[in-house]
């Protein structure tokens, strides 16, 4: 019994504790603004965000609903799409983090995020299902738990980036 406890403590010490994906790691790059439609600037507000889950430090890194929501809102602001006056009949966005497919082992971690975005306003509604992958390699982090967190962050960052690109293609939102 004592040996099992020592072994468990050793494993935790060597591998560390899981930490959640951070808002900062999920933010879009400012270069994404090249994909925004100028006619859509300042026309959106995030109404609701669902999905995601808290990280259990003894298990694997996850994307919390709160950090995903913060990253989405700030990314839309970086892209110039956030409405200044949220009561002025702007388009609303709902985002549902449907799944986060994560590997259990490996030197390269590919995490796939599936998010359904709903854009709507006064009789207009468009659902944009976005699937994106984030990859973290051994060169990103030697410790697997950190590598998984980085892959999670990159996956959500890529997902939000793809959403903004798809949003810019919607000519109905002028």
C-alpha positions as CSV (number, residue, x, y, z in Angstrom):
1,X,0.0,0.0,0.0
2,X,2.8,2.4,0.9
3,X,4.6,1.6,-2.3
4,X,1.4,2.5,-4.3
5,X,1.1,5.9,-2.6
6,X,4.8,6.6,-3.2
7,X,4.4,5.6,-6.9
8,X,1.3,7.8,-7.3
9,X,3.1,10.8,-5.8
10,X,6.1,10.2,-8.0
11,X,3.9,10.1,-11.1
12,X,2.2,13.4,-10.1
13,X,5.5,15.0,-9.4
14,X,7.0,13.9,-12.8
15,X,4.0,14.7,-14.9
16,X,2.6,17.7,-13.0
17,X,-1.0,18.6,-12.7
18,X,-3.4,19.4,-15.5
19,X,-4.2,23.0,-16.1
20,X,-7.2,24.4,-18.1
21,X,-6.8,26.0,-21.5
22,X,-6.3,29.8,-21.0
23,X,-8.2,32.6,-22.6
24,X,-4.9,34.1,-23.7
25,X,-3.9,30.9,-25.5
26,X,-7.2,30.7,-27.4
27,X,-7.3,34.3,-28.7
28,X,-7.0,34.8,-32.4
29,X,-4.0,36.4,-34.1
30,X,-4.5,40.1,-35.1
31,X,-3.8,39.0,-38.7
32,X,-7.2,37.3,-38.8
33,X,-8.7,40.8,-39.3
34,X,-7.7,40.5,-43.0
35,X,-10.6,38.0,-43.3
36,X,-13.3,40.2,-41.7
37,X,-15.9,41.8,-43.9
38,X,-15.6,45.6,-43.4
39,X,-19.4,45.8,-43.8
40,X,-19.8,43.6,-40.7
41,X,-17.7,45.7,-38.3
42,X,-19.4,46.4,-35.0
43,X,-22.5,44.3,-35.8
44,X,-22.2,41.3,-33.4
45,X,-22.7,40.5,-29.7
46,X,-22.2,37.1,-28.0
47,X,-25.5,36.1,-26.5
48,X,-24.6,32.7,-25.0
49,X,-21.9,30.2,-24.8
50,X,-22.4,26.6,-23.8
51,X,-20.3,23.5,-23.6
52,X,-16.8,23.1,-22.2
53,X,-15.9,21.6,-18.9
54,X,-13.7,22.3,-15.9
55,X,-10.3,20.7,-15.7
56,X,-9.7,18.1,-13.0
57,X,-6.0,18.7,-12.0
58,X,-5.5,15.0,-11.6
59,X,-6.8,14.1,-15.1
60,X,-6.5,16.0,-18.4
61,X,-6.7,19.6,-19.5
62,X,-10.1,20.9,-20.7
63,X,-11.6,24.0,-22.1
64,X,-13.9,25.7,-19.6
65,X,-17.1,27.4,-20.7
66,X,-16.0,30.6,-19.1
67,X,-12.6,30.7,-20.8
68,X,-14.1,29.8,-24.2
69,X,-16.6,32.6,-23.8
70,X,-14.0,35.1,-22.9
71,X,-11.7,34.1,-25.8
72,X,-14.6,34.3,-28.2
73,X,-15.7,37.7,-27.0
74,X,-12.2,39.1,-27.0
75,X,-11.4,37.6,-30.4
76,X,-14.5,39.2,-32.0
77,X,-13.3,42.5,-30.5
78,X,-9.8,42.0,-31.9
79,X,-11.4,41.4,-35.3
80,X,-13.5,44.6,-34.9
81,X,-16.8,42.7,-35.1
82,X,-18.1,43.5,-31.6
83,X,-21.0,45.9,-31.4
84,X,-20.5,48.9,-29.2
85,X,-24.2,49.2,-28.4
86,X,-25.6,45.8,-27.7
87,X,-29.1,47.0,-27.7
88,X,-29.1,48.5,-31.2
89,X,-30.5,45.4,-33.0
90,X,-27.2,43.8,-33.7
91,X,-26.6,40.2,-34.7
92,X,-26.4,37.8,-31.8
93,X,-24.1,34.8,-31.6
94,X,-24.6,31.6,-29.6
95,X,-21.7,29.2,-29.5
96,X,-21.9,25.6,-28.3
97,X,-18.7,23.6,-27.8
98,X,-20.1,20.3,-28.9
99,X,-16.9,18.2,-28.4
100,X,-13.2,18.3,-27.8
101,X,-11.6,15.2,-29.1
102,X,-8.3,14.6,-27.4
103,X,-5.6,11.9,-27.7
104,X,-4.5,10.0,-24.6
105,X,-0.8,9.5,-25.4
106,X,1.7,10.5,-28.0
107,X,4.5,12.9,-28.7
108,X,2.3,15.0,-31.0
109,X,-1.2,15.8,-29.8
110,X,-3.9,16.7,-32.3
111,X,-7.0,18.0,-30.6
112,X,-10.2,18.5,-32.6
113,X,-12.8,21.0,-31.5
114,X,-16.4,21.0,-32.8
115,X,-18.4,24.1,-32.2
116,X,-21.8,25.0,-33.5
117,X,-22.2,28.8,-33.9
118,X,-25.6,30.3,-34.3
119,X,-25.9,33.8,-35.8
120,X,-29.3,35.4,-35.7
121,X,-31.4,38.6,-35.8
122,X,-35.0,39.4,-36.6
123,X,-36.0,36.5,-38.8
124,X,-32.4,35.7,-39.9
125,X,-30.7,32.6,-38.6
126,X,-27.6,30.8,-39.8
127,X,-25.9,27.8,-38.1
128,X,-22.2,27.5,-38.8
129,X,-20.7,24.2,-37.6
130,X,-16.9,24.6,-37.3
131,X,-14.4,21.8,-36.9
132,X,-10.8,22.7,-36.3
133,X,-7.6,21.0,-35.2
134,X,-4.9,22.2,-32.9
135,X,-1.5,20.5,-32.8
136,X,1.2,20.6,-30.1
137,X,4.4,18.7,-30.4
138,X,7.2,17.7,-28.1
139,X,9.0,20.9,-29.0
140,X,6.0,22.9,-27.7
141,X,6.2,21.2,-24.3
142,X,8.1,18.2,-23.1
143,X,5.5,17.4,-20.4
144,X,2.4,15.7,-21.9
145,X,-0.1,17.6,-19.7
146,X,1.2,20.9,-20.9
147,X,1.3,19.7,-24.5
148,X,-2.4,18.8,-24.3
149,X,-3.3,22.2,-22.9
150,X,-1.4,23.9,-25.7
151,X,-3.2,21.6,-28.3
152,X,-6.6,22.5,-26.7
153,X,-5.8,26.2,-26.9
154,X,-4.6,26.0,-30.5
155,X,-7.7,24.0,-31.5
156,X,-10.1,26.6,-30.0
157,X,-8.0,29.4,-31.5
158,X,-8.2,27.8,-34.9
159,X,-11.9,27.2,-34.4
160,X,-12.7,30.8,-33.6
161,X,-10.5,31.9,-36.6
162,X,-12.4,29.7,-39.0
163,X,-15.7,31.0,-37.6
164,X,-14.6,34.6,-38.3
165,X,-13.6,33.6,-41.8
166,X,-16.9,31.9,-42.5
167,X,-18.8,34.9,-40.9
168,X,-17.0,37.2,-43.4
169,X,-18.3,35.1,-46.3
170,X,-22.0,35.6,-45.3
171,X,-23.2,38.3,-47.7
172,X,-26.6,38.3,-46.0
173,X,-25.0,40.1,-43.0
174,X,-24.4,43.5,-44.6
